[in-house]
Amino acid sequence: MAEYISTILAEEDPNKWYTSFEFYPPRCERTEEELMNVHIPAFAKQSPVFLDLTWGAGGRTSNTTLRLSKQLQDTYPNIPVNMHITCTNMPAGLIKESLEFAKQSGIRNILALRGDAPQGEEFKANPDGFACAKDLVKHIRRTYDDFFCVTVAGYPEGHPSKIADDGTITEEDYQQELDYLKAKVDAGASIIVTQLFYDPSIYVAFVHRCREMGINVPILAGLLPITTYAGFKRIVKLCKTHIPDDVRQKVESLKDDHDGLKAYGVEQCLAMIHYIRNAGLEYNHLHFYTLNNTSQTFKVMRRLGIHVE
């Protein structure tokens, strides 16, 4: 049976780099075969701490997530699968079935999220479900005690729903976000994985404020190297992510140079990693949002000297 991710993190050597990788469930048979038979084996060779599989907006990929999570855990029994479960549009009965499936499949790590609504829809809590991630964490702990290691999301800039269109968030709203994060940890979460960011100083400040509040669980920085101009613009708009002026200007200058932008994406990601480490944080774990592809992630790892060919 898979090990707790929190146990593995506690045993990490601070002088070494560790990795984990997030994937999303493919929507067609061809891309699923490519992910499971080509990309995942390459990622598994890197000896990651865990593999992360998302749930999909509104639970629309829940069946695929369950099936692929079991397949991954069966194929790579020494690499824990961190299976996402969200509250959005999810009745309590389906959440119970999903958690029971995870338990029977030997999956002991769950990432509990409120989740996003499907595109074009607003978030709605199912009347028979849970309204937020904190309630989902409480349910998991109340029902399964310590069988699962529970991870939750952290938002260094604040949740997008609290960020204004100009990218600002009030101090009151930001403090409420931190209070809510602490409540999720107090409810039983053992790990925090952050939303992506492109200004490392924001992540550093976020970690310091969390520690000042007594949030002492591991806080893994979510990294998404810039890959394409359209993809970058889309995710920044969706997450309301702050972009430093120098990064914005460089991306704009390379928007018609696909290879140049990909190369810059690697450099920018490396610069963030070094900034965070030089800030004095205990930073040795790289959590990559892979977009189901090895390319950018492996380029960053090669530059750090930690990629296994």
Secondary structure, 3 states (H helix, E strand, C coil): CCCCHHHHHHCCCCCCCEEEEEECCCCCHHHHHHHHHHHHHHHHCCCCCEEEECCCHHHCCHHHHHHHHHHHHHHCCCCCEEEEEECECCEHHHHHHHHHHHHHCCCCEEEEECCCCCCCCCCCECCCECCCHHHHHHHHHHHHCCCCEEEEEECCCCCHHHCCCCCCCCHHHHHHHHHHHHHHHHCCCCEEEECCCCCHHHHHHHHHHHHHCCCCCCEECEECCCCCHHHHHHHHHHHCCCCCHHHHHHHHHCCCCHHHHHHHHHHHHHHHHHHHHHCCCCCCEEEEECCCCCHHHHHHHHHHCCCCC
